[in-house]
Amino acid sequence: MEQLRSLQDLTPESEVANRPYLAYSLHEDQAGILHGNQISFPRRVSAAVRCALATPRFRVDDLPVGLDSAGKLVLARRLVRDGVLMAVLPSANGAPQL
């Protein structure tokens, strides 16, 4: 639930991370890219989705070119909401936590 609450606080400078042990398969066709059997994305964000899945931890704005900052933020929020990524949240002592 904390991850879902964090969605509104995500910014282009926010850090996100892959979920440990996430099992997934990607299927790409003419229409777009499909993550497992559940989540589909337009083909134009294919590089950004692949980068997000391949990079253990990154800033939202560090996703590849092809999307502006607002588009990168939309994609990151969707990936967090759908459980693919986790927002890196500050702890009580200020150190980041997953």
KAJO-V566031 format. One record per backbone hydrogen bond with DSSP energy under -0.5 kcal/mol. NH is the residue of the N-H (numbers start at 1). CO is the residue of the C=O. If there is no record, write none. Layout:
nh:NH co:CO
nh:NH co:CO
This chain:
nh:5 co:1
nh:6 co:2
nh:7 co:3
nh:7 co:4
nh:8 co:5
nh:9 co:6
nh:10 co:6
nh:10 co:7
nh:14 co:11
nh:16 co:58
nh:17 co:86
nh:18 co:56
nh:19 co:84
nh:22 co:19
nh:27 co:34
nh:29 co:32
nh:33 co:41
nh:34 co:27
nh:35 co:39
nh:36 co:25
nh:36 co:34
nh:38 co:35
nh:39 co:35
nh:41 co:33
nh:43 co:31
nh:45 co:42
nh:46 co:43
nh:49 co:45
nh:50 co:46
nh:51 co:47
nh:52 co:48
nh:53 co:49
nh:54 co:50
nh:55 co:51
nh:56 co:54
nh:58 co:16
nh:60 co:14
nh:61 co:12
nh:62 co:59
nh:63 co:60
nh:67 co:64
nh:72 co:68
nh:73 co:69
nh:74 co:70
nh:75 co:71
nh:76 co:72
nh:77 co:73
nh:78 co:74
nh:79 co:75
nh:80 co:76
nh:81 co:77
nh:82 co:78
nh:83 co:80
nh:84 co:79
nh:85 co:79
nh:86 co:17
nh:88 co:15
nh:89 co:87
nh:89 co:97
nh:91 co:95
nh:94 co:91
nh:97 co:89
